[in-house]
Every structure is written in structure tokens, then in C-alpha cells.
């Protein structure tokens, strides 16, 4: 089966000087999440909402509904993004930027 993705431009992309690489991870059940949200990982390797900026590892590339069960989600693992379009999960923006910077995710 072919998945059709409707392209709706947003302001998440911050440039094309660095490739935007993606990877699929399991999102822990409990919430619906929007593209641009930052995530950390729990001890089981599931993507979760971070509680500490230092644990942030990836940025959600596509909306995901994990309200009732663990769900696969697509995440950016590298790239340049618009910091104004990022959902920092209530964490300190500068601390999140620093945590992502060392993982080759740059917010400007």
C-alpha cells in the first residue's frame, strides 16, 4: 500500500545547509503529539516528553496520535530548524538548543 502524504508548508525547516535525516521510534502511549515537538527516550527506548532539557534527543517530524497505544513516530535526528516553530515541552529553550546542538540538530 502506498501512503499519500499531503504537504502543508509550515515554518519548522530552518534551512537546507545540513541534511534532515529521519528515523522511526516508538512513541510511548498517552498523548497526541504535533510535528516540531522535542522528545527524549525512556529506559525501554520509547520516545517520551522530556522532563529535563539535557535528555532531549530528537524532533518529531510528523504528527503522531499515541493516545491509546504505543505508536511508531517519525523523528528528525539531524537538521536545521526554526526555533520559533519548536515545541520545547515547557523546558528552557537555550538548554534544549544546547542538548540538540551536540546531536547535529540546530535551532535558529
C-alpha positions as CSV (number, residue, x, y, z in Angstrom):
1,X,0.0,0.0,0.0
2,X,1.2,3.5,-0.8
3,X,0.9,6.2,1.8
4,X,-0.1,9.6,0.4
5,X,1.3,12.5,2.4
6,X,-0.3,15.9,1.9
7,X,2.3,18.6,2.1
8,X,1.3,21.6,4.2
9,X,4.1,24.1,4.4
10,X,5.0,25.2,7.9
11,X,7.9,27.1,9.4
12,X,9.7,24.2,11.0
13,X,12.5,24.0,8.4
14,X,15.4,26.4,9.2
15,X,17.4,25.8,6.0
16,X,18.9,23.1,3.8
17,X,22.6,23.5,4.6
18,X,22.5,20.3,6.6
19,X,20.5,17.2,5.6
20,X,17.4,16.4,7.6
21,X,17.8,12.7,8.5
22,X,14.9,10.8,10.0
23,X,14.4,7.7,12.0
24,X,11.4,5.8,13.3
25,X,11.0,5.3,17.0
26,X,8.1,4.0,19.2
27,X,6.2,6.8,21.0
28,X,5.0,5.9,24.4
29,X,1.2,5.8,24.7
30,X,-0.7,8.5,26.4
31,X,-0.9,11.7,24.2
32,X,-1.2,13.1,20.8
33,X,1.9,15.0,19.6
34,X,2.4,17.6,16.9
35,X,5.3,18.0,14.5
36,X,8.1,20.0,15.9
37,X,7.9,18.7,19.5
38,X,11.2,17.7,21.2
39,X,11.5,14.2,22.7
40,X,13.7,12.1,25.0
41,X,13.8,8.4,25.4
42,X,12.9,6.2,28.4
43,X,14.8,3.2,29.7
44,X,12.9,1.0,27.2
45,X,13.9,3.2,24.3
46,X,10.5,4.7,23.8
47,X,10.1,8.3,22.8
48,X,8.7,10.4,25.7
49,X,8.0,14.0,26.6
50,X,11.3,15.1,28.3
51,X,11.3,16.4,31.8
52,X,14.9,17.7,31.6
53,X,16.4,19.6,28.7
54,X,19.7,17.7,28.9
55,X,17.8,14.5,27.9
56,X,16.3,15.9,24.7
57,X,17.5,13.8,21.6
58,X,15.1,14.2,18.6
59,X,12.4,16.4,17.0
60,X,9.1,15.0,15.8
61,X,8.9,15.1,12.0
62,X,5.2,14.2,11.6
63,X,2.1,14.4,13.9
64,X,1.5,11.2,15.8
65,X,-1.5,10.0,17.8
66,X,-0.4,7.8,20.7
67,X,-3.4,8.4,22.9
68,X,-4.4,4.8,23.3
69,X,-1.3,2.7,22.4
70,X,2.4,2.9,21.7
71,X,2.7,4.1,18.2
72,X,5.5,4.5,15.6
73,X,6.6,8.0,15.0
74,X,9.0,9.6,12.5
75,X,11.7,11.9,14.1
76,X,14.4,14.2,12.8
77,X,17.8,13.1,14.0
78,X,19.8,15.8,12.3
79,X,19.0,19.1,10.5
80,X,18.5,22.9,10.9
81,X,15.1,24.0,12.2
82,X,13.3,27.3,13.1
83,X,13.5,27.6,16.9
84,X,10.2,29.6,16.9
85,X,8.4,26.5,15.4
86,X,9.7,24.1,18.0
87,X,7.6,22.8,20.9
88,X,10.1,22.8,23.8
89,X,7.8,20.8,26.1
90,X,7.9,23.6,28.6
91,X,11.7,23.3,29.0
92,X,14.3,26.1,28.9
93,X,14.9,26.9,25.2
94,X,18.6,27.6,25.5
95,X,19.2,24.3,27.3
96,X,17.2,22.4,24.7
97,X,19.2,24.1,21.9
98,X,22.4,23.0,23.6
99,X,21.3,19.4,24.0
100,X,20.2,19.2,20.4
101,X,23.3,21.0,19.1
102,X,25.6,18.2,20.2
103,X,23.4,15.8,18.2
104,X,23.7,17.9,15.0
105,X,20.2,19.3,15.3
106,X,20.5,23.1,15.1
107,X,17.7,25.6,16.1
108,X,18.0,29.1,14.8
